[in-house]
Amino acid sequence: MSSVRPRHRATPVRRLPLAGVLRLNRPSDIWFKPALSVVVAVGVPNLTLLALGRLDLALYSMAGSLCALYAHNLPYAARGRALGGVVLGMLASVAIALVTASLTSSAMVLVAVGALLAAAHKALTDLTRIGPPGPVIFTFISSASLFAPQTLGQVPGHLALAAGAGAWAWLVGMAPGLVRPHGPERRATARALNAAAGYVEAYGSASTSGVRGGAGHRRARAAAAAAVHAAWQSLLATGARPEPRRALERLVVRAEVALAAPADTDPARLRTWARDLRGTNPVPRVASGRDADELLGVEVELLETGPAAGRSGRRRWSGGLGPLLPFALRTALGCALAGYVSLALGVGRPYWALVTAASLYQANLTLTWSRGVQRVVGNLVGVLLFAAVAPLAHLGPAALVLCCLAFNFGAEALITRNYWLGSICVTPMALLITEFTGFQEPGALMTDRVVDTLVGAVVGFAAAVAVTNRRAGDRVEDALDTVERAREHAARLIAAEPPVSGSGSTPGPGALEAARRRLAAALVELRATADAAAGEWWQRALPQERVMLVEQAGHRTLAATVRRQGPHVLEDAEA
């Protein structure tokens, strides 16, 4: 492998897409879980405050309640830790905002603090990979708290209310585990089986048409590898291995076998297993020969107790801040400028512009542009929806709370179809929340929201263009080098003599399995890095051909490791 990186000529600015930006996707397979969770998590505190006649405190309870939106894809042990971290992060963010608001009323200072908090939210949520809804909830609550009238003496009570609602949100998020304790792992395994079936079908189509290696075939293979990797991460997030989880592990092994031997795999069987994982039905049992059990045992032992078990997390924390710096700078600059432009235009709620800017920033500039279009369209339609609903919401505080709960449900139910569709419900919900302290004139609220949406979107995107991410290409080269090193190491182990148990000179199955896991993780990271870099502006041309060749070689080596570890694994798949 050459250590000299090729030079690439500069390319012109990439075109920004319009086609497909508003296209609707299939809903998430668990769209109803965050939708129902947020209704329960928000509804109980808000209805309690309504009964006590203190609906004006709902902003602080919602700081904790909205934490229920996070971590729905994680196994319950990991979810408990993640939700705890989300609640603590929210409390820290709100504490900074409330103390700042109690010490100064300068809008310039408040916007600056809000922009810095938004940048911190972006960096930390990306670093921890907490997943949707990402930093926007933290920024929405902290920015609103900055502009809420406050004294130092009120801060402890408001934080206590947020902490109590956060504890309730934690309970809501963990409650489904009482009924379906392995639900997240079952869903992750089903996704892996369906993705593997999709790859097998794409492989068959490519073989029939004679164009194997095309873009569709490569995407299906990369998606299947990522889904299998995610399934292992989900299954091995906890230490205990009850029988249902061991049965799921065997199904994930079958998905890996399908990637190694697509020509000998029946995709219908994989999809049948995936369907059987729905609900609370028993986990499907699959035949498991000696070599399959050995592969499974080595896989679990390595990922749970081996030296690589905690390395990825430590590496992300120790070396992950550098790549995130451009996104943090974009967020800080865009949010600050959006807030200041809103102030200059005389808008009374500059934090709306700040939050709009913060919501734009995605993995690259092209996705940021798409999110900006979706945000503007969704917000403008949402303002019209607010105009239609405002008379109903103004019937009384109870009607106001119920309307907000309905929009909470609608936002989470629709946002996985497309961000703009969810924004249609988010916008009237945000407008109604401002009326918890008292009803306001709808026309003024709508005007402020439209102006702040346009200001936040335009200024936020301009900041993204100004702060370039020129190291995106370097990270692709680094990811390529990592894959090539991992592939060469695995290839050397494959070429070694058959392992002898207890021999110190010959690599055993553990060494080969460790190499395979490193290569699988490196391939997933390469695909994510290449996709992110492909959407950036003003950078040298990416080595697309090298990426394709390295991915193909890496996946061939992955398949070879499965065959090398045990021929009975493949024989069982055909049985």
Salt bridges, closest charged atoms under 4 A:
ASP29 OD1 - ARG191 NH2 3.14
ASP56 OD2 - ARG54 NH2 2.93
ASP126 OD2 - LYS122 NZ 3.24
GLU185 OE2 - HIS182 ND1 3.85
GLU201 OE1 - ARG271 NH2 2.90
GLU243 OE1 - ARG246 NH2 2.95
GLU243 OE2 - ARG250 NH1 3.63
GLU243 OE2 - ARG285 NH1 2.46
GLU249 OE1 - ARG241 NH2 2.57
GLU249 OE2 - ARG245 NH2 3.12
GLU256 OE2 - ARG516 NH1 2.94
GLU256 OE2 - ARG517 NH1 2.96
ASP291 OD1 - ARG290 NH1 3.08
ASP291 OD2 - HIS568 NE2 3.84
ASP293 OD1 - ARG250 NE 3.90
GLU299 OE1 - ARG516 NH2 2.64
GLU299 OE2 - ARG517 NE 3.02
GLU304 OE2 - ARG245 NH2 2.70
GLU435 OE1 - HIS394 NE2 2.93
ASP448 OD2 - ARG349 NH1 3.39
ASP474 OD1 - ARG540 NH2 2.94
GLU477 OE2 - HIS8 NE2 3.30
GLU477 OE1 - ARG546 NH1 2.73
ASP478 OD1 - ARG5 NH2 2.19
ASP481 OD2 - ARG5 NH2 3.54
ASP481 OD1 - ARG546 NH2 3.02
GLU484 OE1 - ARG546 NH2 3.02
GLU513 OE2 - ARG516 NH2 2.64
GLU525 OE1 - ARG129 NH2 3.87
ASP531 OD1 - ARG527 NH1 2.63
GLU536 OE1 - ARG330 NH2 3.06
GLU551 OE1 - ARG527 NH2 2.78
GLU571 OE1 - HIS568 ND1 2.86
